[in-house]
Amino acid sequence: MFDIIQSKDSCKIYSLVIDSMAIRKKLIVDPISGIVKGYRDIGRDCVDESKQATEALVFRLVPLASRTPYPVGFFFVDKIDANLQSVLISQCLQISAESSIDIVNITCDGCSSNVSTLQKLDA
């Protein structure tokens, strides 16, 4: 789900950047594994084959000392709701804290689901 970096930088203060990016609705069969890809997928064993994904929700950590972003997680979703997004953010914050990474802010655009998510997180 989340692949938190093991920081080699002396700086362990980061900004968490969350962005949802539109993707083309399409199902593709992986020729090697034979698995159909393109459905909603929010992590381990959570593939929903009833709907195709329309967005990729991407989590990145950006060190405050530099501008090199580190992608730490992505999820294929179909219009994610604030409840699920707040759970994913909480998990990312928890895993980061366990890895001694301090996240001092969360950056996202102002769409209504992001505003609702931040309200749920008391941000």
Protein Blocks (a to p, Z undefined) as FASTA:
>chain_A
ZZcdddfbfblcdcdddddddddddddddfklopachiacebehiacfkbccfbdcdddd
ddfkbccdcdfbdcddehiafklmmmmmmmmmmmmmmnopacfbdcddfbfklmmmmmmn
oZZ
